[in-house]
Amino acid sequence: MTETEFATRSVGVIDHIEESLEAAGIDIDLERKGDGLLEIEFENGSKIIVNTQAPMRQIWVAAKSGGFHFAESAGQWLDTRTSEALMILLSRVASEQAGSPVRLT
């Protein structure tokens, strides 16, 4: 994947995450810092940071439970250690930090 392809795809992923969080109906503050970084702050003050890493062609997630790196494989963004899909992991860590179930599509 070229840098241009990565930039286009990763911005689309960040857009999708932001839209999914807004549709989830949870009390959060979203702050977009450029095309490559999304900060999600929960009512309790905890945060999840989603950012792109162009040199690595990865999307990184920093959550209370740890850091996760995702690479694209066959059209999906998968954790480089566990192969968990990005949106599944975000649903899980957002649920943990919100204190209630969060399902992102």
KOLGU-4560 file (N, C-alpha, C; in nm, 3 decimals, padded with zeros to 5 digits):
<recs>
<n_xx: 00.085 n_yy: -00.116 n_zz: 00.000 ca_xx: 00.000 ca_yy: 00.000 ca_zz: 00.000 c_xx: 00.091 c_yy: 00.124 c_zz: 00.000 mol: A seq: 1 type: MET>
<n_xx: 00.061 n_yy: 00.217 n_zz: -00.089 ca_xx: 00.139 ca_yy: 00.339 ca_zz: -00.094 c_xx: 00.097 c_yy: 00.432 c_zz: 00.020 mol: A seq: 2 type: THR>
<n_xx: 00.177 n_yy: 00.536 n_zz: 00.041 ca_xx: 00.145 ca_yy: 00.633 ca_zz: 00.145 c_xx: 00.013 c_yy: 00.704 c_zz: 00.114 mol: A seq: 3 type: GLU>
<n_xx: -00.010 n_yy: 00.735 n_zz: -00.013 ca_xx: -00.133 ca_yy: 00.800 ca_zz: -00.054 c_xx: -00.254 c_yy: 00.710 c_zz: -00.030 mol: A seq: 4 type: THR>
<n_xx: -00.242 n_yy: 00.582 n_zz: -00.065 ca_xx: -00.350 ca_yy: 00.487 ca_zz: -00.041 c_xx: -00.378 c_yy: 00.474 c_zz: 00.108 mol: A seq: 5 type: GLU>
<n_xx: -00.271 n_yy: 00.465 n_zz: 00.187 ca_xx: -00.288 ca_yy: 00.456 ca_zz: 00.332 c_xx: -00.360 c_yy: 00.579 c_zz: 00.385 mol: A seq: 6 type: PHE>
<n_xx: -00.319 n_yy: 00.697 n_zz: 00.342 ca_xx: -00.381 ca_yy: 00.821 ca_zz: 00.390 c_xx: -00.530 c_yy: 00.822 c_zz: 00.359 mol: A seq: 7 type: ALA>
<n_xx: -00.567 n_yy: 00.784 n_zz: 00.239 ca_xx: -00.707 ca_yy: 00.781 ca_zz: 00.200 c_xx: -00.786 c_yy: 00.680 c_zz: 00.282 mol: A seq: 8 type: THR>
<n_xx: -00.733 n_yy: 00.560 n_zz: 00.294 ca_xx: -00.804 ca_yy: 00.455 ca_zz: 00.369 c_xx: -00.813 c_yy: 00.486 c_zz: 00.518 mol: A seq: 9 type: ARG>
<n_xx: -00.705 n_yy: 00.535 n_zz: 00.575 ca_xx: -00.705 ca_yy: 00.559 ca_zz: 00.720 c_xx: -00.796 c_yy: 00.675 c_zz: 00.757 mol: A seq: 10 type: SER>
<n_xx: -00.803 n_yy: 00.779 n_zz: 00.673 ca_xx: -00.897 ca_yy: 00.889 ca_zz: 00.699 c_xx: -01.040 c_yy: 00.836 c_zz: 00.694 mol: A seq: 11 type: VAL>
<n_xx: -01.067 n_yy: 00.747 n_zz: 00.600 ca_xx: -01.200 ca_yy: 00.686 ca_zz: 00.593 c_xx: -01.232 c_yy: 00.606 c_zz: 00.718 mol: A seq: 12 type: GLY>
<n_xx: -01.134 n_yy: 00.538 n_zz: 00.773 ca_xx: -01.154 ca_yy: 00.460 ca_zz: 00.896 c_xx: -01.181 c_yy: 00.553 c_zz: 01.014 mol: A seq: 13 type: VAL>
<n_xx: -01.104 n_yy: 00.659 n_zz: 01.026 ca_xx: -01.125 ca_yy: 00.756 ca_zz: 01.135 c_xx: -01.264 c_yy: 00.818 c_zz: 01.122 mol: A seq: 14 type: ILE>
<n_xx: -01.304 n_yy: 00.854 n_zz: 01.000 ca_xx: -01.439 ca_yy: 00.908 ca_zz: 00.977 c_xx: -01.545 c_yy: 00.808 c_zz: 01.022 mol: A seq: 15 type: ASP>
<n_xx: -01.527 n_yy: 00.682 n_zz: 00.986 ca_xx: -01.624 ca_yy: 00.577 ca_zz: 01.021 c_xx: -01.633 c_yy: 00.559 c_zz: 01.173 mol: A seq: 16 type: HIS>
<n_xx: -01.519 n_yy: 00.559 n_zz: 01.240 ca_xx: -01.518 ca_yy: 00.546 ca_zz: 01.386 c_xx: -01.594 c_yy: 00.662 c_zz: 01.449 mol: A seq: 17 type: ILE>
<n_xx: -01.567 n_yy: 00.782 n_zz: 01.403 ca_xx: -01.634 ca_yy: 00.900 ca_zz: 01.457 c_xx: -01.786 c_yy: 00.891 c_zz: 01.436 mol: A seq: 18 type: GLU>
<n_xx: -01.829 n_yy: 00.855 n_zz: 01.317 ca_xx: -01.972 ca_yy: 00.841 ca_zz: 01.289 c_xx: -02.036 c_yy: 00.731 c_zz: 01.374 mol: A seq: 19 type: GLU>
<n_xx: -01.966 n_yy: 00.619 n_zz: 01.392 ca_xx: -02.019 ca_yy: 00.508 ca_zz: 01.473 c_xx: -02.034 c_yy: 00.548 c_zz: 01.619 mol: A seq: 20 type: SER>
<n_xx: -01.937 n_yy: 00.623 n_zz: 01.670 ca_xx: -01.944 ca_yy: 00.668 ca_zz: 01.809 c_xx: -02.059 c_yy: 00.766 c_zz: 01.828 mol: A seq: 21 type: LEU>
<n_xx: -02.077 n_yy: 00.857 n_zz: 01.733 ca_xx: -02.187 ca_yy: 00.953 ca_zz: 01.742 c_xx: -02.322 c_yy: 00.881 c_zz: 01.739 mol: A seq: 22 type: GLU>
<n_xx: -02.332 n_yy: 00.775 n_zz: 01.660 ca_xx: -02.458 ca_yy: 00.700 ca_zz: 01.647 c_xx: -02.483 c_yy: 00.608 c_zz: 01.767 mol: A seq: 23 type: ALA>
<n_xx: -02.380 n_yy: 00.580 n_zz: 01.846 ca_xx: -02.393 ca_yy: 00.487 ca_zz: 01.958 c_xx: -02.474 c_yy: 00.543 c_zz: 02.074 mol: A seq: 24 type: ALA>
<n_xx: -02.491 n_yy: 00.673 n_zz: 02.078 ca_xx: -02.575 ca_yy: 00.734 ca_zz: 02.181 c_xx: -02.514 c_yy: 00.733 c_zz: 02.319 mol: A seq: 25 type: GLY>
<n_xx: -02.382 n_yy: 00.736 n_zz: 02.329 ca_xx: -02.317 ca_yy: 00.741 ca_zz: 02.460 c_xx: -02.268 c_yy: 00.883 c_zz: 02.486 mol: A seq: 26 type: ILE>
<n_xx: -02.247 n_yy: 00.914 n_zz: 02.614 ca_xx: -02.204 ca_yy: 01.048 ca_zz: 02.652 c_xx: -02.052 c_yy: 01.057 c_zz: 02.640 mol: A seq: 27 type: ASP>
<n_xx: -02.007 n_yy: 01.110 n_zz: 02.528 ca_xx: -01.864 ca_yy: 01.126 ca_zz: 02.502 c_xx: -01.838 c_yy: 01.259 c_zz: 02.435 mol: A seq: 28 type: ILE>
<n_xx: -01.715 n_yy: 01.303 n_zz: 02.443 ca_xx: -01.668 ca_yy: 01.417 ca_zz: 02.366 c_xx: -01.568 c_yy: 01.365 c_zz: 02.264 mol: A seq: 29 type: ASP>
<n_xx: -01.587 n_yy: 01.404 n_zz: 02.140 ca_xx: -01.497 ca_yy: 01.365 ca_zz: 02.033 c_xx: -01.420 c_yy: 01.488 c_zz: 01.988 mol: A seq: 30 type: LEU>
<n_xx: -01.289 n_yy: 01.472 n_zz: 01.974 ca_xx: -01.208 ca_yy: 01.582 ca_zz: 01.922 c_xx: -01.119 c_yy: 01.528 c_zz: 01.812 mol: A seq: 31 type: GLU>
<n_xx: -01.137 n_yy: 01.584 n_zz: 01.694 ca_xx: -01.058 ca_yy: 01.546 ca_zz: 01.578 c_xx: -00.940 c_yy: 01.641 c_zz: 01.570 mol: A seq: 32 type: ARG>
<n_xx: -00.821 n_yy: 01.586 n_zz: 01.565 ca_xx: -00.699 ca_yy: 01.667 ca_zz: 01.555 c_xx: -00.633 c_yy: 01.632 c_zz: 01.422 mol: A seq: 33 type: LYS>
<n_xx: -00.674 n_yy: 01.702 n_zz: 01.320 ca_xx: -00.627 ca_yy: 01.671 ca_zz: 01.186 c_xx: -00.697 c_yy: 01.546 c_zz: 01.134 mol: A seq: 34 type: GLY>
<n_xx: -00.652 n_yy: 01.498 n_zz: 01.021 ca_xx: -00.714 ca_yy: 01.380 ca_zz: 00.961 c_xx: -00.675 c_yy: 01.251 c_zz: 01.032 mol: A seq: 35 type: ASP>
<n_xx: -00.564 n_yy: 01.251 n_zz: 01.105 ca_xx: -00.511 ca_yy: 01.126 ca_zz: 01.155 c_xx: -00.522 c_yy: 01.099 c_zz: 01.303 mol: A seq: 36 type: GLY>
<n_xx: -00.597 n_yy: 01.182 n_zz: 01.377 ca_xx: -00.606 ca_yy: 01.158 ca_zz: 01.521 c_xx: -00.746 c_yy: 01.190 c_zz: 01.571 mol: A seq: 37 type: LEU>
<n_xx: -00.801 n_yy: 01.096 n_zz: 01.646 ca_xx: -00.932 ca_yy: 01.113 ca_zz: 01.708 c_xx: -00.919 c_yy: 01.086 c_zz: 01.857 mol: A seq: 38 type: LEU>
<n_xx: -00.959 n_yy: 01.183 n_zz: 01.937 ca_xx: -00.956 ca_yy: 01.170 ca_zz: 02.082 c_xx: -01.099 c_yy: 01.152 c_zz: 02.131 mol: A seq: 39 type: GLU>
<n_xx: -01.121 n_yy: 01.045 n_zz: 02.206 ca_xx: -01.254 ca_yy: 01.011 ca_zz: 02.258 c_xx: -01.246 c_yy: 01.024 c_zz: 02.410 mol: A seq: 40 type: ILE>
<n_xx: -01.324 n_yy: 01.117 n_zz: 02.465 ca_xx: -01.324 ca_yy: 01.135 ca_zz: 02.610 c_xx: -01.459 c_yy: 01.096 c_zz: 02.667 mol: A seq: 41 type: GLU>
<n_xx: -01.456 n_yy: 01.011 n_zz: 02.769 ca_xx: -01.577 ca_yy: 00.960 ca_zz: 02.831 c_xx: -01.616 c_yy: 01.048 c_zz: 02.949 mol: A seq: 42 type: PHE>
<n_xx: -01.739 n_yy: 01.031 n_zz: 02.994 ca_xx: -01.794 ca_yy: 01.111 ca_zz: 03.103 c_xx: -01.706 c_yy: 01.104 c_zz: 03.229 mol: A seq: 43 type: GLU>
<n_xx: -01.642 n_yy: 00.989 n_zz: 03.251 ca_xx: -01.557 ca_yy: 00.971 ca_zz: 03.369 c_xx: -01.416 c_yy: 01.029 c_zz: 03.352 mol: A seq: 44 type: ASN>
<n_xx: -01.389 n_yy: 01.094 n_zz: 03.237 ca_xx: -01.259 ca_yy: 01.156 ca_zz: 03.213 c_xx: -01.158 c_yy: 01.068 c_zz: 03.143 mol: A seq: 45 type: GLY>
<n_xx: -01.186 n_yy: 00.939 n_zz: 03.131 ca_xx: -01.092 ca_yy: 00.850 ca_zz: 03.062 c_xx: -01.099 c_yy: 00.875 c_zz: 02.912 mol: A seq: 46 type: SER>
<n_xx: -00.991 n_yy: 00.840 n_zz: 02.843 ca_xx: -00.982 ca_yy: 00.868 ca_zz: 02.700 c_xx: -00.937 c_yy: 00.745 c_zz: 02.622 mol: A seq: 47 type: LYS>
<n_xx: -00.977 n_yy: 00.743 n_zz: 02.497 ca_xx: -00.923 ca_yy: 00.651 ca_zz: 02.397 c_xx: -00.870 c_yy: 00.741 c_zz: 02.285 mol: A seq: 48 type: ILE>
<n_xx: -00.750 n_yy: 00.714 n_zz: 02.241 ca_xx: -00.690 ca_yy: 00.787 ca_zz: 02.131 c_xx: -00.674 c_yy: 00.692 c_zz: 02.014 mol: A seq: 49 type: ILE>
<n_xx: -00.723 n_yy: 00.733 n_zz: 01.898 ca_xx: -00.707 ca_yy: 00.657 ca_zz: 01.774 c_xx: -00.624 c_yy: 00.745 c_zz: 01.681 mol: A seq: 50 type: VAL>
<n_xx: -00.510 n_yy: 00.693 n_zz: 01.637 ca_xx: -00.430 ca_yy: 00.774 ca_zz: 01.546 c_xx: -00.364 c_yy: 00.688 c_zz: 01.439 mol: A seq: 51 type: ASN>
<n_xx: -00.330 n_yy: 00.753 n_zz: 01.330 ca_xx: -00.269 ca_yy: 00.684 ca_zz: 01.218 c_xx: -00.117 c_yy: 00.695 c_zz: 01.228 mol: A seq: 52 type: THR>
<n_xx: -00.052 n_yy: 00.592 n_zz: 01.183 ca_xx: 00.094 ca_yy: 00.587 ca_zz: 01.180 c_xx: 00.135 c_yy: 00.558 c_zz: 01.036 mol: A seq: 53 type: GLN>
<n_xx: 00.147 n_yy: 00.664 n_zz: 00.957 ca_xx: 00.175 ca_yy: 00.650 ca_zz: 00.814 c_xx: 00.304 c_yy: 00.572 c_zz: 00.784 mol: A seq: 54 type: ALA>
<n_xx: 00.415 n_yy: 00.597 n_zz: 00.854 ca_xx: 00.536 ca_yy: 00.522 ca_zz: 00.821 c_xx: 00.520 c_yy: 00.370 c_zz: 00.838 mol: A seq: 55 type: PRO>
<n_xx: 00.436 n_yy: 00.331 n_zz: 00.935 ca_xx: 00.414 ca_yy: 00.190 ca_zz: 00.962 c_xx: 00.294 c_yy: 00.135 c_zz: 00.884 mol: A seq: 56 type: MET>
<n_xx: 00.215 n_yy: 00.225 n_zz: 00.825 ca_xx: 00.089 ca_yy: 00.189 ca_zz: 00.756 c_xx: -00.005 c_yy: 00.118 c_zz: 00.854 mol: A seq: 57 type: ARG>
<n_xx: -00.015 n_yy: 00.176 n_zz: 00.974 ca_xx: -00.097 ca_yy: 00.119 ca_zz: 01.081 c_xx: -00.188 c_yy: 00.224 c_zz: 01.143 mol: A seq: 58 type: GLN>
<n_xx: -00.289 n_yy: 00.175 n_zz: 01.211 ca_xx: -00.374 ca_yy: 00.258 ca_zz: 01.297 c_xx: -00.350 c_yy: 00.211 c_zz: 01.439 mol: A seq: 59 type: ILE>
<n_xx: -00.322 n_yy: 00.304 n_zz: 01.527 ca_xx: -00.293 ca_yy: 00.271 ca_zz: 01.666 c_xx: -00.407 c_yy: 00.319 c_zz: 01.755 mol: A seq: 60 type: TRP>
<n_xx: -00.436 n_yy: 00.239 n_zz: 01.857 ca_xx: -00.538 ca_yy: 00.272 ca_zz: 01.956 c_xx: -00.473 c_yy: 00.268 c_zz: 02.094 mol: A seq: 61 type: VAL>
<n_xx: -00.489 n_yy: 00.376 n_zz: 02.168 ca_xx: -00.442 ca_yy: 00.381 ca_zz: 02.307 c_xx: -00.566 c_yy: 00.390 c_zz: 02.395 mol: A seq: 62 type: ALA>
<n_xx: -00.583 n_yy: 00.291 n_zz: 02.481 ca_xx: -00.699 ca_yy: 00.286 ca_zz: 02.570 c_xx: -00.650 c_yy: 00.259 c_zz: 02.712 mol: A seq: 63 type: ALA>
<n_xx: -00.740 n_yy: 00.269 n_zz: 02.806 ca_xx: -00.706 ca_yy: 00.243 ca_zz: 02.946 c_xx: -00.646 c_yy: 00.103 c_zz: 02.964 mol: A seq: 64 type: LYS>
<n_xx: -00.694 n_yy: 00.008 n_zz: 02.883 ca_xx: -00.649 ca_yy: -00.131 ca_zz: 02.895 c_xx: -00.520 c_yy: -00.161 c_zz: 02.817 mol: A seq: 65 type: SER>
<n_xx: -00.469 n_yy: -00.064 n_zz: 02.741 ca_xx: -00.343 ca_yy: -00.087 ca_zz: 02.671 c_xx: -00.337 c_yy: -00.023 c_zz: 02.534 mol: A seq: 66 type: GLY>
<n_xx: -00.229 n_yy: -00.053 n_zz: 02.464 ca_xx: -00.207 ca_yy: -00.001 ca_zz: 02.330 c_xx: -00.221 c_yy: -00.112 c_zz: 02.228 mol: A seq: 67 type: GLY>
<n_xx: -00.277 n_yy: -00.078 n_zz: 02.112 ca_xx: -00.306 ca_yy: -00.177 ca_zz: 02.009 c_xx: -00.266 c_yy: -00.121 c_zz: 01.873 mol: A seq: 68 type: PHE>
<n_xx: -00.211 n_yy: -00.206 n_zz: 01.790 ca_xx: -00.169 ca_yy: -00.167 ca_zz: 01.655 c_xx: -00.247 c_yy: -00.249 c_zz: 01.554 mol: A seq: 69 type: HIS>
<n_xx: -00.299 n_yy: -00.181 n_zz: 01.452 ca_xx: -00.382 ca_yy: -00.247 ca_zz: 01.351 c_xx: -00.322 c_yy: -00.226 c_zz: 01.213 mol: A seq: 70 type: PHE>
<n_xx: -00.317 n_yy: -00.334 n_zz: 01.136 ca_xx: -00.272 ca_yy: -00.330 ca_zz: 00.998 c_xx: -00.384 c_yy: -00.382 c_zz: 00.910 mol: A seq: 71 type: ALA>
<n_xx: -00.391 n_yy: -00.331 n_zz: 00.787 ca_xx: -00.495 ca_yy: -00.375 ca_zz: 00.696 c_xx: -00.459 c_yy: -00.510 c_zz: 00.637 mol: A seq: 72 type: GLU>
<n_xx: -00.558 n_yy: -00.597 n_zz: 00.635 ca_xx: -00.541 ca_yy: -00.730 ca_zz: 00.577 c_xx: -00.673 c_yy: -00.769 c_zz: 00.511 mol: A seq: 73 type: SER>
<n_xx: -00.670 n_yy: -00.789 n_zz: 00.382 ca_xx: -00.789 ca_yy: -00.831 ca_zz: 00.306 c_xx: -00.909 c_yy: -00.739 c_zz: 00.334 mol: A seq: 74 type: ALA>
<n_xx: -00.882 n_yy: -00.608 n_zz: 00.339 ca_xx: -00.990 ca_yy: -00.512 ca_zz: 00.357 c_xx: -01.035 c_yy: -00.488 c_zz: 00.499 mol: A seq: 75 type: GLY>
<n_xx: -00.970 n_yy: -00.553 n_zz: 00.597 ca_xx: -01.005 ca_yy: -00.533 ca_zz: 00.737 c_xx: -00.882 c_yy: -00.483 c_zz: 00.812 mol: A seq: 76 type: GLN>
<n_xx: -00.907 n_yy: -00.404 n_zz: 00.916 ca_xx: -00.799 ca_yy: -00.358 ca_zz: 01.003 c_xx: -00.794 c_yy: -00.453 c_zz: 01.123 mol: A seq: 77 type: TRP>
<n_xx: -00.685 n_yy: -00.528 n_zz: 01.135 ca_xx: -00.672 ca_yy: -00.632 ca_zz: 01.237 c_xx: -00.556 c_yy: -00.603 c_zz: 01.330 mol: A seq: 78 type: LEU>
<n_xx: -00.576 n_yy: -00.634 n_zz: 01.458 ca_xx: -00.470 ca_yy: -00.619 ca_zz: 01.558 c_xx: -00.351 c_yy: -00.705 c_zz: 01.517 mol: A seq: 79 type: ASP>
<n_xx: -00.233 n_yy: -00.648 n_zz: 01.520 ca_xx: -00.113 ca_yy: -00.719 ca_zz: 01.475 c_xx: -00.073 c_yy: -00.833 c_zz: 01.568 mol: A seq: 80 type: THR>
<n_xx: -00.125 n_yy: -00.836 n_zz: 01.690 ca_xx: -00.092 ca_yy: -00.945 ca_zz: 01.783 c_xx: -00.201 c_yy: -01.050 c_zz: 01.791 mol: A seq: 81 type: ARG>
<n_xx: -00.327 n_yy: -01.005 n_zz: 01.792 ca_xx: -00.437 ca_yy: -01.099 ca_zz: 01.818 c_xx: -00.529 c_yy: -01.122 c_zz: 01.698 mol: A seq: 82 type: THR>
<n_xx: -00.517 n_yy: -01.042 n_zz: 01.596 ca_xx: -00.604 ca_yy: -01.044 ca_zz: 01.477 c_xx: -00.747 c_yy: -01.001 c_zz: 01.507 mol: A seq: 83 type: SER>
<n_xx: -00.771 n_yy: -00.939 n_zz: 01.622 ca_xx: -00.903 ca_yy: -00.886 ca_zz: 01.654 c_xx: -00.931 c_yy: -00.766 c_zz: 01.562 mol: A seq: 84 type: GLU>
<n_xx: -01.052 n_yy: -00.757 n_zz: 01.510 ca_xx: -01.090 ca_yy: -00.648 ca_zz: 01.421 c_xx: -01.098 c_yy: -00.516 c_zz: 01.499 mol: A seq: 85 type: ALA>
<n_xx: -01.062 n_yy: -00.409 n_zz: 01.432 ca_xx: -01.057 ca_yy: -00.276 ca_zz: 01.494 c_xx: -01.189 c_yy: -00.237 c_zz: 01.560 mol: A seq: 86 type: LEU>
<n_xx: -01.301 n_yy: -00.249 n_zz: 01.490 ca_xx: -01.428 ca_yy: -00.205 ca_zz: 01.546 c_xx: -01.474 c_yy: -00.293 c_zz: 01.662 mol: A seq: 87 type: MET>
<n_xx: -01.438 n_yy: -00.419 n_zz: 01.660 ca_xx: -01.470 ca_yy: -00.507 ca_zz: 01.773 c_xx: -01.391 c_yy: -00.465 c_zz: 01.895 mol: A seq: 88 type: ILE>
<n_xx: -01.261 n_yy: -00.438 n_zz: 01.876 ca_xx: -01.179 ca_yy: -00.393 ca_zz: 01.988 c_xx: -01.229 c_yy: -00.260 c_zz: 02.040 mol: A seq: 89 type: LEU>
<n_xx: -01.261 n_yy: -00.166 n_zz: 01.951 ca_xx: -01.311 ca_yy: -00.036 ca_zz: 01.997 c_xx: -01.442 c_yy: -00.050 c_zz: 02.073 mol: A seq: 90 type: LEU>
<n_xx: -01.529 n_yy: -00.138 n_zz: 02.031 ca_xx: -01.653 ca_yy: -00.163 ca_zz: 02.104 c_xx: -01.623 c_yy: -00.213 c_zz: 02.245 mol: A seq: 91 type: SER>
<n_xx: -01.527 n_yy: -00.304 n_zz: 02.254 ca_xx: -01.491 ca_yy: -00.363 ca_zz: 02.384 c_xx: -01.429 c_yy: -00.259 c_zz: 02.477 mol: A seq: 92 type: ARG>
<n_xx: -01.328 n_yy: -00.185 n_zz: 02.430 ca_xx: -01.261 ca_yy: -00.090 ca_zz: 02.518 c_xx: -01.350 c_yy: 00.030 c_zz: 02.549 mol: A seq: 93 type: VAL>
<n_xx: -01.435 n_yy: 00.071 n_zz: 02.454 ca_xx: -01.529 ca_yy: 00.180 ca_zz: 02.482 c_xx: -01.631 c_yy: 00.136 c_zz: 02.588 mol: A seq: 94 type: ALA>
<n_xx: -01.676 n_yy: 00.011 n_zz: 02.581 ca_xx: -01.769 ca_yy: -00.042 ca_zz: 02.682 c_xx: -01.703 c_yy: -00.042 c_zz: 02.820 mol: A seq: 95 type: SER>
<n_xx: -01.577 n_yy: -00.085 n_zz: 02.825 ca_xx: -01.504 ca_yy: -00.086 ca_zz: 02.952 c_xx: -01.493 c_yy: 00.054 c_zz: 03.010 mol: A seq: 96 type: GLU>
<n_xx: -01.460 n_yy: 00.151 n_zz: 02.925 ca_xx: -01.437 ca_yy: 00.285 ca_zz: 02.975 c_xx: -01.566 c_yy: 00.363 c_zz: 02.999 mol: A seq: 97 type: GLN>
<n_xx: -01.672 n_yy: 00.330 n_zz: 02.926 ca_xx: -01.801 ca_yy: 00.398 ca_zz: 02.947 c_xx: -01.876 c_yy: 00.339 c_zz: 03.065 mol: A seq: 98 type: ALA>
<n_xx: -01.844 n_yy: 00.214 n_zz: 03.099 ca_xx: -01.915 ca_yy: 00.148 ca_zz: 03.208 c_xx: -02.050 c_yy: 00.094 c_zz: 03.165 mol: A seq: 99 type: GLY>
<n_xx: -02.075 n_yy: 00.091 n_zz: 03.036 ca_xx: -02.198 ca_yy: 00.033 ca_zz: 02.982 c_xx: -02.170 c_yy: -00.017 c_zz: 02.840 mol: A seq: 100 type: SER>
<n_xx: -02.254 n_yy: -00.107 n_zz: 02.789 ca_xx: -02.227 ca_yy: -00.164 ca_zz: 02.658 c_xx: -02.225 c_yy: -00.061 c_zz: 02.546 mol: A seq: 101 type: PRO>
<n_xx: -02.124 n_yy: -00.070 n_zz: 02.461 ca_xx: -02.112 ca_yy: 00.015 ca_zz: 02.344 c_xx: -02.089 c_yy: -00.079 c_zz: 02.225 mol: A seq: 102 type: VAL>
<n_xx: -02.175 n_yy: -00.068 n_zz: 02.125 ca_xx: -02.159 ca_yy: -00.153 ca_zz: 02.006 c_xx: -02.137 c_yy: -00.061 c_zz: 01.887 mol: A seq: 103 type: ARG>
<n_xx: -02.019 n_yy: -00.074 n_zz: 01.830 ca_xx: -01.984 ca_yy: 00.006 ca_zz: 01.713 c_xx: -01.986 c_yy: -00.085 c_zz: 01.590 mol: A seq: 104 type: LEU>
<n_xx: -02.036 n_yy: -00.030 n_zz: 01.480 ca_xx: -02.044 ca_yy: -00.112 ca_zz: 01.357 c_xx: -01.938 c_yy: -00.071 c_zz: 01.259 mol: A seq: 105 type: THR>
</recs>
